[in-house]
Every structure is written in C-alpha cells, then in structure tokens.
Amino acid sequence: MKQKNEWIAGDPSLFVRVRPHGTTWSRAVVLAGVLSFSLFCGQARASVSSNGEVAGLKAKFVDVNGIRTRYYEAGQGEVLLLVHGEGWSGHSSANAWSKNIPGFAKKFHVFAPDKTGSGMTDNPKDEKDFNLQGEIDHIYQFIVTMKLGKVHLVGQSHGAADILFLALEHPEVVRTLVLCDSNTAAPVGPPTTRQQALANCPKEPDAEEWKCRIQAITARPDLAFDEEYFAAGAYMAGLPKAQETVARVKAGAGAPLYDMRPNSGFPQWKTAWLERVKNEGLVQVPVLLYCGRNDPSAMIANGWALYDVLAAKNPKVRMITVNQAGHFHFREYPEEFDYNVINFIDYWANR
C-alpha cells in the first residue's frame, strides 16, 4: 500500500430498427440516426431506441429551466448523481454509466442525466453557456428541479470537473465527491500522452473517430464497450440537435471559458479556484479520487497533483489507483468500482 491511501487494485444490407419509446421522432431525425450509424458500422446490424438507451435502461425526460433533459433513474435511498464525461456531442451521455447504475441502485436512489448539449439533452439557450460553467449551472438546476436535496456526486473526466466546481459554487447540495480521471479538474500541468494514443485514429467519419478515440484511451476496451453502446452513441450524434451543438461550438459559442479550445480562459479560471481550495480548504466533504493507472488522457501524475490540492486542508480525501485500467475504468471493472464507491460513502456516513 502506498502513502496517501493509494490502492492498486458499408454493407448494403445494413439497417437500423428504431423502437418507439416515449417520444415520436420525425422521419428526418430517424434518418439522421440511421445515416450516422451506417457510417459507424458497415457490417453490423443493430436495434437503436429512439431515446438512445442501452443495457435495458429506460430514459426519462424533464424540463430544467427550459432545457429538455434526458436522464436515467433507479433505486431508492440517498441520492447518488452520476455525471458523465466529455461533452458538447451526441456521443457523450449518461450511457457511460450503464454498467454502474444497476449496482448503485441496490444502495442508492440513482440519477444520471445527460449534460446540456450532450446525449439527448437540449443545447443551452444562450451562447455563453456552451462551457463548463453552463454545464455546472444545468446540473445544479437539475438537482433543484428534481428536488433531490443533498446528493452524493460521482463524475468522470469533464464530469469530475463539473462536480468539483459545483461543490465550490453550491456546497449546500453536496454530501460526498467521487472524481474519476479528470485532467480538466486537475491543476495545469505537463501535456498528457493522449495525442500519441490517438495517433492512429481517423479524423472522420465522426462515429469512427469517436469509437477509435475512446477505445484508444481505455486499457481494456473489450470489457468496457459493446456494439450497442457504439450504435446508440452514433445515433444520438447524428440527430439534428447534436449537429447543431457541433456547429455552434465550432462557431465560437462558450467563449472565453470553453475549455476544449486553444487560448481559452478556462485554465486561469480553474487555477484561481484550485489555489483557493488549497489555501483556504474550501472543500471539506469526503472526496475520493479514482484513477486508471494506464490512462493516457488523465495521467496518474495529474491525479496526484489534484490530490495534493484537495488534501492540503481536508483530511477526508482518499485516492484509489486501478492497475491495467484506462479512462473508463468504471466500465472496465464496474463491480469493483461500485463496491469501492459504496464503501467509501458508507464509511464517511458514520463519521
């Protein structure tokens, strides 16, 4: 055991059947999903729900301050809110948590929304909200709209940054934090090896690039993903709403804080917050950092740097490192992840 509580632990026969579920889509929308899926998987056949669901989960929709928001809900008990990574695309969605929702639902009342501009959730109404702050505001308003009260928050990658800065802006709604593999949340540091990992990925078509990208930053993609997952992501990315997302971001929406853009003001914004966390101890809830040892996108050294910031004045910070695991370790080893997160929350509930 290490110090700081680190534990190593184009076929012509291609077709897509769209099953109606809840919402009736126009032929144009269905066609967009079919075309996107066709580009993605030339030899496969798949059945894609009109709501983009996977793994037998059933999506719900709620209006959050005028933003139609897709989410999953399961279980009973204290609320556990799961926030997916990436963002501003149809690919990135709460489907990322499909392997974890059933396990967590045995203990908690689980909610997993698509962030604004992601999955099947509407785009922001205002151009200024196409950034991390816009995501944070939407997640907070989801908590308020659903009357969830204080919640346990689990976020991955970009989603981990969402929940960390949410905890700083709205500490009254946070019980615990679990931050998974987030270069976005970590202090500004040296470049990752992400680009080397993605060197052999195509730039287009979009669905092929996405499939290659998330597999390239995953140590065991054979465990993490299946064809249903890729089909649903490609379908949602092909919808008009998702195409609008991409176009608006490309046109400059979200400036100056859109973090996935050169010359963004986000690093300075983030650094100011993290300095206050380190020096003033602004985060005092229990925090678990959970990192894949072999993640080229959020390297372990950056995880330790974030640990040092959070733990400087908070004795309730822990870190787990998983060997032979990448950016999606929670999908590579879902039972282990669920077990460790539940135990972490249970431990601090009694103290």
C-alpha positions in Angstrom: 0.0 0.0 0.0 1.4 3.4 -1.0 1.2 6.5 1.0 -1.9 8.8 0.7 -4.2 5.8 0.7 -3.4 4.7 -2.9 -4.7 1.2 -3.5 -3.7 -0.8 -6.6 -6.3 -2.7 -7.1 -20.9 0.0 -45.9 -22.9 -3.3 -46.1 -25.9 -2.7 -48.4 -28.0 -4.9 -46.1 -27.3 -2.6 -43.1 -30.4 -1.4 -41.3 -31.4 0.1 -38.0 -34.7 -0.6 -36.4 -35.9 2.3 -34.3 -38.1 1.3 -31.4 -40.6 4.0 -30.4 -40.2 4.8 -26.7 -41.8 7.8 -25.1 -41.1 10.3 -27.8 -42.1 10.1 -31.5 -39.3 11.4 -33.8 -39.8 12.7 -37.3 -38.5 10.7 -40.3 -35.7 13.2 -40.7 -34.5 12.6 -37.2 -34.7 8.8 -37.6 -32.9 9.1 -40.9 -30.1 11.1 -39.3 -29.5 8.4 -36.8 -29.6 5.7 -39.5 -27.0 7.6 -41.6 -24.7 8.2 -38.6 -24.9 4.5 -37.6 -24.3 3.4 -41.2 -21.1 5.4 -41.3 -20.1 3.8 -38.0 -20.6 0.2 -38.5 -20.5 -1.3 -42.0 -21.1 -4.9 -41.3 -23.3 -4.8 -38.1 -27.0 -4.8 -37.6 -28.4 -3.1 -34.6 -31.6 -2.0 -32.9 -31.4 1.5 -31.5 -34.0 3.0 -29.3 -35.4 6.4 -30.3 -34.2 7.6 -26.9 -30.7 6.3 -27.3 -30.9 3.9 -24.4 -28.6 1.0 -23.7 -28.3 -2.0 -21.4 -32.1 -2.3 -20.8 -32.2 1.1 -19.2 -35.3 3.3 -19.7 -34.7 7.0 -20.1 -36.9 9.8 -18.7 -37.2 13.4 -19.7 -37.7 16.6 -17.6 -37.7 20.3 -18.3 -34.8 22.0 -16.5 -35.3 25.8 -16.9 -36.4 25.3 -20.5 -33.8 22.6 -21.3 -35.3 19.2 -22.1 -33.1 16.9 -20.2 -32.7 13.1 -20.6 -31.9 11.1 -17.5 -31.9 7.6 -16.0 -33.3 6.9 -12.6 -33.2 3.7 -10.5 -33.2 2.5 -6.9 -34.1 4.0 -3.5 -32.3 5.7 -0.7 -29.9 8.6 -0.5 -29.4 10.3 -3.9 -26.4 9.4 -6.0 -26.0 11.6 -9.0 -23.7 10.4 -11.8 -22.2 13.0 -14.2 -20.7 11.7 -17.4 -17.5 13.0 -19.1 -16.7 14.8 -22.3 -19.5 17.0 -23.5 -20.9 19.0 -26.4 -21.6 16.0 -28.6 -24.3 13.4 -29.0 -21.8 10.6 -28.2 -21.2 11.7 -24.7 -24.1 10.8 -22.5 -25.3 9.1 -19.3 -25.0 5.8 -21.2 -21.4 5.9 -19.9 -22.8 4.8 -16.6 -24.9 1.9 -17.9 -22.7 -0.7 -16.3 -22.9 1.0 -12.9 -26.5 2.1 -12.5 -27.9 -1.3 -11.6 -25.2 -1.9 -8.9 -25.5 1.5 -7.4 -29.3 1.2 -7.4 -29.1 -1.6 -4.8 -28.0 1.0 -2.3 -28.9 4.5 -3.6 -31.6 6.5 -5.5 -29.5 6.9 -8.7 -29.9 9.7 -11.2 -27.8 10.0 -14.3 -28.6 12.9 -16.6 -27.2 13.9 -20.0 -25.5 17.2 -19.5 -26.7 20.2 -21.5 -25.6 19.9 -25.1 -24.8 16.2 -24.7 -26.6 13.0 -25.5 -30.3 13.8 -26.0 -30.4 16.9 -23.7 -31.1 20.2 -25.4 -28.5 22.7 -26.1 -28.1 25.8 -23.9 -30.4 28.7 -24.9 -27.6 31.2 -24.5 -24.3 31.1 -26.4 -22.4 32.0 -23.3 -23.4 28.7 -21.6 -21.5 26.4 -24.0 -18.8 25.7 -21.5 -18.1 24.1 -18.1 -19.9 26.8 -16.2 -23.0 26.2 -18.3 -22.8 22.5 -17.5 -22.5 23.3 -13.8 -25.5 25.5 -13.9 -27.5 22.9 -15.7 -26.6 20.1 -13.2 -27.4 22.4 -10.2 -30.8 23.3 -11.8 -31.4 19.5 -12.4 -30.9 18.9 -8.6 -33.2 21.8 -7.8 -35.9 20.9 -10.4 -36.0 17.2 -9.2 -35.9 18.3 -5.5 -33.0 16.0 -4.8 -31.7 17.8 -1.8 -28.1 17.0 -0.7 -26.5 14.4 -3.1 -23.5 12.2 -3.4 -21.8 13.2 -6.7 -19.8 10.9 -9.0 -18.2 12.4 -12.1 -15.8 11.2 -14.7 -13.3 13.2 -16.8 -15.0 16.5 -17.8 -17.9 15.5 -15.5 -15.5 15.3 -12.5 -14.6 18.9 -13.1 -18.3 19.7 -13.3 -19.0 18.3 -9.9 -15.9 19.7 -8.2 -16.6 23.2 -9.2 -20.3 22.6 -8.5 -19.3 21.7 -4.9 -17.4 25.0 -4.7 -20.3 27.1 -6.0 -23.1 25.2 -4.3 -21.7 23.3 -1.3 -25.1 23.1 0.3 -26.2 20.4 -2.1 -23.1 18.1 -1.8 -22.6 15.1 0.6 -19.6 13.5 -1.0 -17.5 13.7 -4.2 -16.0 10.9 -6.3 -13.7 12.3 -9.0 -12.6 9.9 -11.8 -9.8 10.5 -14.2 -10.1 14.3 -14.8 -7.4 16.3 -16.4 -10.0 19.1 -16.6 -10.2 19.3 -12.8 -6.5 18.8 -12.2 -4.0 21.7 -11.9 -2.5 22.9 -15.1 0.5 20.6 -15.8 2.6 19.0 -18.5 1.0 17.6 -21.6 -0.6 14.1 -21.4 0.1 11.3 -23.8 -3.4 11.5 -25.2 -2.3 12.6 -28.7 0.1 9.7 -29.0 -2.6 7.3 -28.0 -4.9 8.8 -30.7 -2.3 8.9 -33.5 -3.8 6.0 -35.5 -7.4 7.2 -35.1 -9.2 8.6 -38.3 -10.4 12.2 -38.3 -13.6 11.2 -39.9 -16.3 10.0 -40.2 -17.3 11.3 -36.8 -18.6 8.0 -35.4 -15.5 6.1 -36.5 -13.2 8.8 -34.9 -15.2 8.6 -31.6 -15.2 4.8 -31.5 -11.4 4.7 -32.1 -10.8 7.5 -29.6 -12.5 6.1 -26.6 -11.0 2.6 -27.2 -7.5 4.1 -27.6 -7.7 5.7 -24.1 -9.1 2.6 -22.5 -6.8 -0.2 -21.3 -9.4 -2.9 -21.8 -11.9 -1.8 -24.4 -13.1 -5.4 -24.8 -14.5 -5.1 -21.3 -15.7 -1.5 -21.5 -17.7 -1.3 -24.7 -20.0 -3.3 -26.9 -21.7 -2.6 -30.3 -24.9 -1.5 -28.6 -23.0 1.3 -26.9 -21.4 2.5 -30.1 -24.6 2.2 -32.0 -26.5 4.4 -29.5 -23.8 7.0 -29.4 -23.6 7.2 -33.2 -27.4 7.5 -33.4 -27.5 10.4 -30.9 -24.6 12.2 -32.6 -26.4 12.0 -35.9 -29.5 13.8 -34.6 -30.2 17.5 -35.7 -29.7 18.7 -32.1 -26.2 17.2 -31.9 -25.3 18.5 -35.3 -26.4 22.0 -34.1 -24.2 21.6 -31.0 -21.1 20.9 -33.1 -21.8 23.8 -35.4 -22.4 26.3 -32.6 -19.2 25.3 -30.7 -17.2 25.5 -34.0 -18.6 29.0 -34.5 -17.2 30.1 -31.1 -20.0 29.5 -28.6 -19.0 29.4 -25.0 -16.0 31.8 -25.2 -14.0 32.6 -23.3 -14.4 29.7 -20.9 -14.9 26.9 -23.4 -12.0 24.7 -22.2 -11.5 22.5 -25.3 -10.3 25.4 -27.4 -6.9 27.0 -27.8 -6.4 30.3 -25.9 -9.3 29.5 -23.6 -9.6 31.5 -20.4 -10.5 28.3 -18.6 -7.0 27.4 -17.2 -6.8 30.8 -15.4 -10.4 30.4 -14.1 -9.6 26.9 -12.9 -6.2 27.9 -11.3 -7.8 30.7 -9.3 -10.4 28.2 -7.8 -7.8 25.5 -7.1 -5.5 27.9 -5.3 -8.3 28.9 -3.0 -9.1 25.2 -2.4 -5.5 24.5 -1.4 -5.0 27.6 0.7 -8.5 28.1 2.2 -9.8 24.5 2.4 -13.0 25.3 0.6 -13.8 21.6 0.0 -14.5 19.8 3.3 -16.8 17.0 2.2 -15.3 13.5 1.8 -13.6 13.2 -1.6 -12.5 10.0 -3.4 -10.2 10.3 -6.4 -10.4 7.2 -8.5 -7.8 6.8 -11.3 -6.9 4.4 -14.0 -3.1 3.7 -13.8 -2.8 3.4 -17.6 -5.0 6.4 -18.7 -3.2 8.5 -21.3 -5.8 11.2 -21.2 -5.8 11.9 -17.5 -2.4 10.7 -16.4 -1.8 9.5 -12.8 0.7 12.3 -12.1 -2.1 14.8 -12.7 -4.4 12.8 -10.4 -1.8 13.1 -7.6 -1.5 16.9 -8.3 -5.2 17.2 -7.8 -5.0 15.1 -4.7 -2.4 17.4 -3.2 -4.6 20.4 -3.8 -7.7 18.8 -2.2 -5.9 17.1 0.7 -3.9 20.2 1.7 -6.6 21.2 4.2 -9.1 18.4 4.0 -8.3 15.2 5.9 -11.2 13.3 4.3 -9.5 12.9 0.8 -8.6 9.4 -0.4 -7.3 8.1 -3.7 -7.6 4.7 -5.5 -5.5 3.7 -8.4 -6.6 0.8 -10.6 -3.9 -1.2 -12.5 -4.5 -2.2 -16.1 -7.2 0.4 -16.4 -7.7 3.5 -18.5 -10.0 6.4 -18.8 -13.1 4.3 -18.4 -12.0 2.1 -15.6 -15.6 2.2 -14.1 -16.8 0.4 -17.2 -13.8 -1.9 -17.4 -14.3 -3.1 -13.8 -17.8 -2.0 -12.8 -18.4 -4.3 -9.9 -15.1 -3.3 -8.2 -15.9 0.4 -8.8 -19.4 0.2 -7.4 -18.1 -1.7 -4.4 -15.4 0.8 -3.6 -17.6 3.9 -4.1 -20.3 2.4 -1.9 -17.9 1.5 0.9 -16.3 5.0 0.8 -19.7 6.7 1.2 -20.7 4.3 3.9 -17.5 4.8 5.9 -17.9 8.6 6.0 -21.6 8.4 6.7 -20.8 7.1 10.1 -18.2 9.8 11.0 
